Amino acid sequence: MQNILVTGSSKGIGRAIAIALASDKTHLFIHGRDRDALAETEKLVKDKGSSCSQIVADISTTSGCEKIVKAVGEKSLSVLVNNAAIATVAPVEELTLDDWNRTIAVNITAPFILTQKFLPQMKKGSSIVNILSSAAKNAYTNWSSYCMSKFALRGFSETLREELRPRGIRVIAVYPRAVDTPIWDSVPGDWPREKMMKAEEVAKAVAFAVSCPPDVLIEDITLGNLAGTL
Ligand SMILES: NC(=O)c1ccc[n+]([C@@H]2O[C@H](COP(=O)([O-])OP(=O)(O)OC[C@H]3O[C@@H](n4cnc5c(N)ncnc54)[C@H](OP(=O)(O)O)[C@@H]3O)[C@@H](O)[C@H]2O)c1
């Protein structure tokens, strides 16, 4: 049985990844704060034959991250997906220090804490998947806190990869452009959501990457709509 943790799998890309990785050979640890949405993910994951544990935890705090660590316990993870993130979109003058610090906590510190805690339990052939963004490589007006966090997580991912390659643990960095998920509900402006990629496309790429034999090098995945406009 393969144990898999997907943070932020109550909705959006995380839910799609949890479903894509679900099978009768996997136990999915799904995570988020929204209990109703998590229950829906659990149903969808179980429909694919997977067993499942829900973890309700706010990862903007260290204690929330510790709750996840406690729920997984001593089990060895074959896949850790650091997916949960927030986007506070506003001009720099309008961002509050609280927005800035929460972005750091959820988007950078939580993946660091979870990676550090679970690494000793991860074996050769396992994978850490960090969901980054095209905002880890490009600057977008009004997205300063989000870009800051994704650029930082990219630096962490690339360094971690160098440390873990000799141990046979893959670090896969995923760089999607715009994906139609609930994250866009609170982004100001009119966005052509119907033209955005679907979360399922990102999930398919992740499922392919983690299913490759351990000696296959697969490290960066860039995804977007073919026109390259979103
Ligand atoms: N959508 C895009 O266009 C896009 C593009 C590139 C990269 N990404 C990246 O893809 C990943 C998933 O994004 P998404 O679009 O699927 O976002 P989403 O629909 O807003 O889902 C975000 C997930 O993260 C969880 N989450 C957020 N803050 C949390 C907190 N403090 N504690 C616990 N869980 C928390 C949410 O759980 P609850 O709601 O249950 O709290 C939810 O499950 C993120 O890393 C994002 O940066 C997204």
The ligand as an ORCA input file, in Angstrom:
! r2SCAN-3c Opt
* xyz 0 1
  N      -5.247     27.930    -10.089
  C      -4.201     28.424    -10.742
  O      -4.330     29.186    -11.709
  C      -2.818     28.018    -10.336
  C      -1.768     28.253    -11.243
  C      -0.479     27.911    -10.873
  C      -0.251     27.340     -9.650
  N      -1.276     27.130     -8.775
  C      -0.961     26.508     -7.511
  O      -1.684     25.303     -7.395
  C      -1.909     25.020     -6.009
  C      -3.391     24.776     -5.772
  O      -4.085     25.937     -6.123
  P      -5.635     25.943     -6.510
  O      -5.771     26.848     -7.652
  O      -6.146     24.574     -6.579
  O      -6.214     26.710     -5.224
  P      -7.625     26.565     -4.455
  O      -8.659     26.066     -5.374
  O      -7.829     27.866     -3.777
  O      -7.313     25.439     -3.364
  C      -6.360     25.724     -2.378
  C      -6.270     24.579     -1.419
  O      -5.328     24.940     -0.394
  C      -5.962     24.827      0.876
  N      -5.492     25.868      1.798
  C      -5.309     27.173      1.559
  N      -4.917     27.808      2.684
  C      -4.854     26.857      3.657
  C      -4.521     26.883      5.027
  N      -4.182     28.015      5.663
  N      -4.564     25.735      5.722
  C      -4.932     24.582      5.101
  N      -5.255     24.492      3.798
  C      -5.219     25.619      3.093
  C      -7.449     24.990      0.599
  O      -8.151     24.308      1.613
  P      -9.490     24.890      2.317
  O     -10.180     25.739      1.322
  O     -10.237     23.638      2.697
  O      -8.985     25.620      3.489
  C      -7.594     24.289     -0.743
  O      -7.722     22.897     -0.562
  C      -1.344     26.200     -5.237
  O      -0.025     25.916     -4.846
  C      -1.339     27.305     -6.286
  O      -0.396     28.297     -5.991
  C      -2.562     27.444     -9.097
*
